[in-house]
Amino acid sequence: MKIKPFRGIRPPKALAKQVSSRPYDVLNSDEARAEAVGNEMSLYHIIKPEINFPEGTDEHDECVYAAARQQFDLFREKGWLVQDQEEQYYVYAQTMDGRTQYGLVVAAWVEDYMEGRIKKHELTRRDKEEDRMKHVRVNNANVEPVFFAYPHHEELDAIIARVCEGTPEYDFVSDLDGFGHTLWVISDKEDIARITALVAEMPAMYIADGHHRSAAAALVGNEKKLQNPNHQGDEEYNYFLAVCFPDNQLNIIDYNRVVKDLNGLSETEFLEALRTDFNVQAMGTEIYKPNALHNFSLYLGGQWYSLTAKEGRYNDNDPIEVLDVTISSNLILDKILGIKDLRSSKRIDFVGGIRGLGELKQRVDNGEMKMALALYPVTMQQIIDIADSGNIMPPKTTWFEPKLRSGLVIHSLD
């Protein structure tokens, strides 16, 4: 794996909280507009540039992309974003519910993505890639980072821990969710060289979150290489912005399903159909959370049920078949409910576990949905096994939390 330090573009210390924002894909245009009210320094003016236009403006209109660049230039003119003089790495720590994870902010090599050393576990959609590619092209920068995981490494951990004993550059708590965000600068030349060398020994890194951003960043970098007759290989466009976390620090939470109907079955018939492949146990009206792999929680008709997949209904030796999303998709959603394609079906919706199982109960109790299914979270090792085997996770499998804050460090392609 090849990484390099870079001259980050970032807010002055006093403005980090005001400038930085949640990532573009966790909120819609109206929510971004509301969050940016009264804050002309909000990064949403760059990453959700449609908020600079009247409500209802198409976010994919060319004038909207152009506005992103206008805002990016404005932020730099006004000194809300300033480029560092020296190439350096950064450490970005996120704290949620008293737990902190420490990521290394780097410029990752496009060729590592193109040649499969930066491994993915999700399919990407071409339209979403193209949207992010336009954003990278127009700004000539990776405004938002991608989220990588790497096999934890003791010496790297030790360097990062030592850096974090120093005074942070930024240290604030987000008002919206109470998550902590802290950033340190690594400017020591020996540390920089050692980090680069240690990462060079790694055979692979794994995209945890941000598959579309990764694809877009790498494809634009590759595009620039092909367009440059004097391409040398050391240009900044050969790299893109990533925050890399050790795999043993990451928190993956459950990603649950709610379904609108029982495919013509009564509640009794549905429960009976489940008993073919699951041991079904009524758990009462108190919220029941799945307690292990292959154990599911069902909410139906005001009651919670424990469903445990029977032996022989799954294959623990296959990286895809072992997944609870696969088991529930095959044996419940497809076999009983007739939902064949999770990406396109209008009968199913997905709820990130950050909202809690109470959200599932509410959506069934208010009549919007008929049943809810909660899954045990996938593990980082399962993701690595799938990526290493060249397989792709089923849709809506992983939910990483906390999300990376955008705008703490930006990477220019110049």
PEMO-V861598 format. One record per backbone hydrogen bond with DSSP energy under -1.0 kcal/mol. NH is the residue of the N-H (numbers start at 1). CO is the residue of the C=O. Records with the same first field share a line. If there is no record, write none. Layout:
NH: CO + CO
//
This chain:
4: 107
6: 88
8: 6
9: 410
10: 82
15: 12
19: 15
20: 16
21: 406
26: 23
32: 28
33: 29
34: 30
35: 31
36: 32
39: 36
42: 39
43: 19
45: 42
46: 43
47: 43
48: 44
51: 48
52: 49
53: 50
57: 54
61: 58
64: 61
65: 61
66: 62
67: 63
68: 64
69: 65
70: 66
71: 67
72: 68
73: 69
74: 70
75: 71
76: 72
77: 73
78: 74
80: 75
81: 75
82: 10
84: 8
88: 6
89: 186
90: 105
91: 184
92: 103
93: 182
94: 101
95: 180
96: 99
99: 96
101: 94
103: 92
104: 244
105: 90
106: 242
107: 4
108: 240
109: 2
110: 238
114: 110
115: 111
116: 113
117: 112
118: 112
119: 205
129: 125
130: 126
131: 127
132: 128
133: 129
134: 130
135: 131
136: 132
137: 133
138: 134
139: 135
140: 136
141: 136
142: 411
143: 141
146: 241
147: 209
148: 243
149: 206
150: 245
157: 153
158: 154
159: 155
160: 156
161: 157
162: 158
163: 159
164: 160
165: 162
166: 163
169: 183
170: 183
172: 181
174: 179
178: 174
180: 95
181: 172
182: 93
183: 170
184: 91
186: 89
192: 188
193: 189
194: 190
195: 191
196: 192
197: 193
198: 194
199: 195
200: 196
202: 199
205: 117
206: 149
207: 119
208: 147
209: 147
214: 210
215: 211
216: 212
217: 213
218: 214
219: 215
220: 216
221: 217
222: 218
223: 219
224: 220
225: 221
226: 222
227: 223
231: 228
238: 235
239: 236
240: 108
242: 106
243: 146
244: 104
245: 148
247: 150
249: 246
253: 399
256: 351
257: 373
258: 349
259: 371
260: 347
265: 262
270: 266
271: 267
272: 268
273: 269
274: 270
275: 271
276: 273
277: 274
278: 274
279: 308
281: 306
283: 304
295: 292
296: 307
297: 374
298: 305
299: 372
300: 303
303: 300
304: 284
305: 298
306: 281
307: 296
308: 279
309: 294
310: 277
313: 310
318: 315
322: 318
323: 320
327: 323
328: 324
329: 325
330: 326
331: 327
332: 328
333: 328
334: 329
335: 330
336: 332
337: 332
338: 334
339: 333
345: 341
349: 258
351: 256
353: 254
355: 352
356: 353
359: 356
361: 357
362: 358
363: 359
364: 360
365: 361
366: 362
367: 364
369: 363
370: 259
371: 259
372: 299
373: 257
374: 297
383: 379
384: 380
385: 381
386: 382
387: 383
388: 384
389: 385
390: 387
391: 386
393: 121
401: 251
406: 21
410: 9
411: 142
413: 140
//
